[in-house]
Amino acid sequence: MRALFRFSVRALPCALLLPLAAGGCTLPRFTKQGADKEVYCLLDDTRTCVPEVAGTLNVEARERLARAAREKTAFDLTLKDALTLGTLASREYRRQREDVYLAALDLTREINVFRPQWFLGGTAGLRANEDDLSFDGGLDANLQKAFTNGGSVVVGLVSDFLRNITGNPLRTAQSVLTANILFPLMRGSSQLVVREPLRQAERNTLYAMRSYARFQQEFTVDIATRFYRALQARDAWKNAEARYESLELLLEEQRAKSVDRIPKFEVDQVEQDVLASDDARVRAKNNFEAAVDRLKLDLGIPVAVDVVLDDSDLQRLRREGLPPPSLSQEDALAVAKTKRLDLLNARDREVDGRRRILVLKDALRAGLDIVAGADATTPRDQPGNLFDSSRLGTFGVDFDLPTERTNERNAYRRAIILAERARRDREQVDDTVVFDVRDAYRVIAEAERSYEIQQVSVELAERRVESTQILLEVGRAQTRDRLESEDALVRARNAATAALVDQALARLSLERDVGTLRVDAEGMWQTGGNPPPACVVKEAVPEGRPAPPAPATTAPVEGAAPEQAPASPAPPPGSLPPPRVIPRRSGTVGK
């Protein structure tokens, strides 16, 4: 019998600490709740830089509300109700919120790189053969710490134990304590390079937060558009129904008249228009139902549920009208340059591209690292006696000459191209902002003029219907005149409603395009507001150490002709300045 059995426990603490073993040796910090606590604390810090963000960022709390909203079978919706429901149930809204969480989750990984990291493990087992039975075990623990200057320290402890239970009473126990230090002098020694993953993760979190706030603005406008268009479609359906009923009444009147007074072809004309009107009202009803279904999809509720739209918002627009824009076009353009969140992201990504060139250029340099180490081995059977241990120290230099840097060269050249692309993207967004604002003012002017015209047109069409009806009764008008007046009235009413809706949506779109559209937690808009404050994105460094001076983030693009890119405009209020320290603190999850 060579061996009776052998088993190994990979984590000695699990074998010794039963409570932790029952929980899978998972510390609270490494649970889902621990991740949520750290992420939401970071998001609370970051959202101070983006005051446009509305509502909670707690993904699970909103998910529970979304499921509850989707379980309802009927809705009576005003515009405000629709916006609130959309913030709860919209799938896209929830995905955007999750993107913010995931960006902050990536940031926690980069912050953890510069924290002290403990590792603890070991083995324990029984070994049996024909002669004896022995027990052996080992403990392996080490502490690693990376510094923002590229250096690192690793301290480790290895302890082995062997005891024969039967046969030869051999017993050994020994420990080895090691310490190793690495300090780069050339490649990888710049704080700009070492901190780059952390810095970029922090900026990505801010970008995700801005994108989320921008999405909230766009979502509000999109839902308002869907809602108003559905009301417009219902109004067109009502107008089609009214025209059909009016033509049916006219047909009865014409049929009641003698053949001597009304030619048969005129009765046929009315009957033909009744059929066409019947077809038009069916299509208008289908258009309305399709508009409501599209609204349901955008809100994230099942398409099969019953939804009744309240037209009080449309009636209010008809009664009260809309005030003129509060800003001139020139002032609106100036405000948009400082408040459009997508433009701020594009500007900061341009800075990221230039900084990444410097980071990747560092990889082309030679490597020169100072390496030092020491270890202490205890005497046998005295694993805790470090005073009588044998000691060994090492000191040396590791170097790596840049004889092969093809991959690094390609990455560096790629970064130069991507930096130029980021500059062009920023220019594109800049021009898009100008176009959006200018086009919004054109649409507003067109909608205002169109609504004025259509109001007059409706009055004229109503008088025309009345007059042609009177003239038709006295024989001074033909049936075709009455049919044309009915058709003109329907077109005028539909055009008036469309112009009113266009005018309201154009005003809302202008606020969105300028960046002054503020959305509350229920998704309702609040126009106007002050520009966002200047924001400093914090960078985490080891606790107890002062934050090092931040490197310049406006490095030129190298590799271009000449060797730098054109200087970018000065960052506006709300853009991303150099990083500083993120203090670790406790906070309410999902505040």
N, C-alpha and C positions, 0 to 999 in steps of 0.2 A: 504494500500500500504506500504509494509515493506521497500522496497528499490527500488528507481527508477533506479539507475545505480551506477556502481563502476568501475573505471578503474585505472590501475597502470602503471607507466612508470618506467622500471627497471634501466634506466641510466639517471639520472637527467641532466648531461651535454648535452645529446642529445636533451633534451627538451629545454634547454636554448641556446645552440649554434647551430643555424640552419645550418651553413655551414658544421659543423662536422656531424650533423644529416643526411644531404643529402648524405654525403660520408660514412654513416654507422659507424660513430665514429671511423674510422680507422686512426691512426696516420701514417705519412710517414714511420716511422721506422718499422711498422708492415705490410707493403705492400710487394708485391713480389719484387719490386725494392729495398726496404730496405733490404730484405733478401739477394738479389744478391750483393748489395754493401758490406755488412758485410762479406759474404762468400768469395767474390773475393779478398777482402783485406787480409783475413786470408790466402788464397791460395797464394797470392803474397809473403807473409812473409814465408810461408812454402816452396815454390819452390826454395828459395835461398839455402835450404839444399839439393835439388835434382836437380843439374844443368843438369842432363840428360833429364829432361822433355822438350819436344819441342812443340812449337805452343801454341795457346790460349787454355784456359780452359773454355771459355764461351760456355755453352751448347746450348743456344738458337741461338747464331750467327752461330755456326757450323751446327745446325739443319736446319737453313734456307738455307745454302749452300748445305747441303745434299739433301734437297728436290729439289733444282734447278738442281743438278747433276743427280738425278734420273729421271728427266723429259726429258732428252736428249734421242734421239732415235738411235744414232749411235756414235761410238767412234773409233778414230784412236789412238792406244796406243803404246807409247814406255814404257820402264820399268819405267822411271821417271814419265810419265803420269799416269801409273797404280798406283804407290805408292801415288801420290798426290790425285788421285781419291779415293783411299782407305781411306785416312785420312779424306776425306769429307763424303763419303757415307756409309762406312762400319757400319753395325749395332753394331757389337761388339766394334768397336772403340768408337762409341757414348755412348754405355753402360758403358765402362770403364771410360770415361770422366765424366759421370753422377755419377759414384761411388765416384769419388774424390769430386765432389760437395756435395754429400750427407754426406760424412764423415765430411767435413767442416761445413755443416749445423748442424750436431749433436754437433759439437764443440761449435757453437754459443749458443746452449741451456745450455751447462755446464758453459760457461763464464757468461751467464746471471744470474746464481744462485748467484754469489757474487756481482752483481750490486744492487744498491738500486732499489726496486720495489714499484711502486705506484699503489694503487688500489682506484678507485673512483666510487661510485654508489649511488643510492638512490631511493626513491619512491615518487610519487605525485598522489593524487587522490581526488575525490569528493565523499562525502557520503550523501545520502538523505534518510530521513524517513518521517513519518507523521508530526513530530514536527519541525524539522529544517533541514538546509542544511549546511554542514561543509566541510571545506577543510583541508586536512592534508598532511604532507610530511615529508621526512627525508633525511638526507645526511650522507653517510657512507664513510669515507676516512681513509686509513691507509698506512703507509710506513714500509716496511720490509727490513732488511739488515742482510745478513748472512756473517759471518767472517770465515777466513780460519783456525782459531783455534777451530772451532765448535760452537762458540757462535752466538747469534742472538739477534736482537733488533726489536721490533714491536711497532710503535707509531700509535695510532688510534684516530679518531675523529668521534663521533656520535652525530648528531643534529636532534632533532625532533620538529615538528611544527604542531599545531592544531589551527584552527580558525573557529568558528561557523559563518556562513554568515547570517542565519536567526534564530529566536528563541533566546535562551539564548546566550548572547554575550560572550561566553567563548573563551579565547585565552590563549594558553600556548606555550612556546618555551624554549627549554633547550638543553644544549650541555654537552657531556661527553668526556673528553680528557684522554686517557689511554697510558701508556708506560709499556712494559714488556721486561725484559732482562733474557736471559738464558745463563749460562756459564757452560759447562761440565768440570768436574775435572778428570774423569776416562774414561769410554768408550766414544769414539767419540771425545776425546780432542786432539788427535794427528793430526798434520798437514798432516802427511802421509796418514791418513785415510780420513780426510775431503777433501783433494784435489784429492783423487784417481780418482773419475769420470772425473774431469777436466783433470788431467794428462793423463789418458787413452784415452780420446777423442782427445787430442793433438797428442798423439802417433799414434792413429788410422788414423788421417789425414795424418801424415807423411808416415805411411805404405801404405795408399791408393795412395799417390803421387809416392812412389817408385814402387808400383805395376803397376801403370799407365806407368811410364817410362820403366819398364821392358816389359810391354805389347807392347809399341811402338817398342822396339827392336825386339821382337819376331814377331810382325806383319810385320815389314819390311822384315824380313827373310822369313816369310811364303808367302807374296805376291811375292817376288822375286823368291821363289821356284815355285809357281804356274805359274808365267810368263815364266820362263825358261823351265819348263816342258812342257808348251803348245807349246813353240817354238820347243822343242825337238820332240814333237808329230807331229808338222807340218813338220819338217825335215824328220821324218820317213815316213810320208805320201808322200812327194815328192820323196823320194827314192823308195817307193813302186810303184808310178806312173811311174818313170823312168824305173824300172825293167819290169813293165807290157808292156810299149811301146817297150822296147828292145826285149822282148820275142815275141811280136807280129811281129816285123820285122824279127826275126829269123824264126818264123813259116812260114811267106810268102816265105822266101828264101828256106826253106826246102821243101815246097810244090812245088816250082818252079823247083826243081831238079827232074831228072828222077827217076823212081822207081828202075832202075838198080844201081844208084849211092847211094841212101839213102834207107835203109830198111824202110818198112812201120811202124815198131814199134818205130823207132826213131822219125818219124814225130808225132806219137801218144804221145811220151814222151814230146815233145815240146808243143803239144796242151794241154796235161794234166797240165804242168807247167804254161801255160798261164791262164788256168782256176783257178789254185791255186793262181797265182799272182793277178788275178782279185779279188778274194775273199780277199786276203791280203790287197789290196789297199782300198777296201771298209771298212774293219775293221780299217785300219790306219786312214782313214778319220773320222770314227766315234770316234775313240780315241781322235783325235785332237779336234773335236767339243765338246766332253765331257770335255776335259781339259779346253777349253775356257769357257764353261758353269760353271765349278767349279770355275774358276777365277772370273767370274761375281758374283757368290754367295759370295765369300770372299770380293769382292770389295763393295758389297751392292747395285749393280745396277740390274735392271730387267734382267732376263735371256733371255727374248725375244728380247732385243735390239741387233743391229748389232755391232760387235766389230772386228776391223782389227788390228792384232798385227804387230808391226814394229820389224823386226829381226835385226836391226842395232846393238843392244847390243850383240847379239850372233855373228854377223860378226866381231865386234870389239874384242871379246874374241879370235876368231880364228886368227885375225891378230896380236894382241899385246900380247896374252898370259897373264899369271898372275905372279906377283912377288912372291918370297918365303915369308913365314910368317916373320914378323919383330921381333918376340920374340921366344926365345927358349922355349921348353916345361916347363922347370923349372921356367923361368921367367914368363911365362904365368900363371902358377899355383899360383905364388906369387901375381901377379896382380889381379887374379880372387878372391883371398881371401879378397881383400880390395874393389873391385869394383862391385861384383855381388850383385845386389840390393835385390834379393830374399834371399841371404845369410845374408845380413845386417838385413832384416826384421826378419828372423828366430832367429838371435842372440838377437835382442831387445825383441822379444816376449818371449824368455827364461827369460830375466830379468823381464818382466812383470809378468810372472808366479811366480817368487820368491817374488816379491813385493806384489802380491795379497795374498800370504800366510800370510804375516804380517798384511795386512789390515783385513782379515777375522778372524785372531786370536784375534784382538782387540774386535770383537763382542762377544767373550767368557767372557770378563771381566764384573765386576759389573758396574752398572751405578750410577753415583753420579753427580747431576747437582745443581748448585746454581740458584735459581729463585728469581727474584725481580720484583716488579711492583708498579705502582702508578697510581692513577686516580684523576681527578678533575672534579666535577659536578657543573655547573653554577646554580645560582638561576633561578627560573622560570621567564619567560619573559625577561631574560637577557642572551641570549645564548652566547654573546661575553664577558661577565664579568668574566674573569678568576681570577681576584684579590679577589673577594668575594666568590669564589667557595669553596665548601667543598672538602677537600682533604683526600685521604686515601692511605697509603703505605703498602706494603706487602714485606716480605722477608722470604725465606724458602729454604729447601733442598729437592730435589726429589732423591730417591735412588731406585735402582732395583737390588736385589741380584740375582746372577746367579744360581738360583734354577732350571730353565728349559732352556736349551740351545741345544736341540736336533737338531733343524734346523741349528743353527749356527755351531754346531759341524760337521754336515754332510757337510755343505758348506766349512768348514775349511779342512776337510779330502779330499773333492773333489779337492780343490785348490792344495793340495800337489800332488795328482795324476796327475792333469793337468800340474803342473810345471815339473814333471818328463817326461810327454809326450812331453812338449815343448822342453825339453833338448834333447830328442831322435829325435824330428823333426829337431832340429838344427844340430844334428850329421848327420841325413839323408841328409839334404841339403848340408852340408859340403862335405860329400862323393860324392853326386851327382855332385857337382861342379868339383871335381877332376876327376870323370869319364867322364864328358862332355868334359873337356879340353883334357884329354888323348885320348879319342875316336876321337875328332876332328882332332888331329894330325895324328892318324892312318888313318882316312878317307882321309885326304889331301895327305898323302904319297901314299895310294892306288890309289887315283884318278890321281895323277901325273904320277905314273908308268903306270897305265892303259892307259892314254891318249898317252903317248909316244909309247906304244905298238900298240895301235889302229891306230896311224898315219902311222906307218910302215906297219901295216896290210892293210890299205887302199891302199897304194902304191903297195904292192904286189898283192892285189886283182885286181887292175886296170891293172897291167901288165899281170896278169893271164888271164883276159878277152880278152885282145888284142892278146896274144899268142895263146890261144885256138881257137880264131876266125880264125887266120891265118892257124893254123894246121888243123882246120876243113875244110877250103876251099881247102886245098891240100890233104885231105883225110887221114891225119895222126892223127886225133883225132876223138873221137866219140861225138855225140850230148850230151850225158850225161855229158861229161867234160865241155862243154860250159855252160850247165844249172847249174852245180855245181859252176862254176866260177862266174856266175851272182848272184847266191844266196850268195856266200861268199862275194862278193863286197857289197851287200846291208847290210849284217850283220856287216861288218867292218865299213861302213859309219855310221850306226846307233850306233854302239858301240863307235865310235870316238866322235860323238856328245854327247852321254850320259856321256862319261868320261870327256869331256870338261865342261859340265853343272855340273857334280858332283864336279869337281875341283873348279869351281867358287862358288858353294853353300857351299862347305866345308870351303873355306876361309871366307865367310860371317858368317857362323855358328860359326867358331872359334872366331871371333870378338864378336859375341853375347855371347858365352859361357864364354869368358874371362871378358866381361863387358866393353870392350873398344869401342863397336859399338855406335856411336853417330848419332842420327837421327835428321834431320832438320824439320822445320815446314811443308814441303811438303812430308815428309816421306822418303826422300833420305838419304842414310847413309854416314857418314863421319867417317872413321876408326881412331883409336888412340885417344889421349887426355890424360890429366892429371887426377889423382885420384880426386874424389870430395872432397871439403874441409870439415874439421870437422864441424859438425852442432850442434847447441844448440837449442833445441825446447823450445819455450817461453811458459810460463804459465801465464795466466791472473790472476791478483789479483786486489782488489779494487783500483781504481785510487787514487793517492795521498798517498798511503802507500808503503813503501819499500818492495821489494820482500824478503820474508823470506828465510833463507838458505835452499837449496834443500836437501832432505833426500837422503841417499845413495840408489842407485838402484841396488846394488849387494848383497841384503840380502840373506842369505843362505836358503835353503829349509829345513823347519822344519818338523818333523814327520817322516823323513827318518831314516834309521839306518846306521851310527849314525845320530844325529839330524840335519844334514846339508847335502846339496848336494855338489858334487865336484865343486870346483871353476871354473867358466867359463873363457874362454880366455879373455884377455884385449880387449876392443872394438877397432876395427880398424878405420882408418880415414873414416868419413862418417856415423859412427854409432851414436846412439842416446844418448847423455849425459843427465845429470839432467836438469829439466826445469827451465825457467826463465820467466820474464814478457813479455806478448804480448801487445805492445802499441796499443791503438785504434787510428786509423787514417783514413782519407778519402783517396779514391783512385779511379782510373778509373775502372769502372765495366768491368771485363773480360780482364784486361790488359794482 
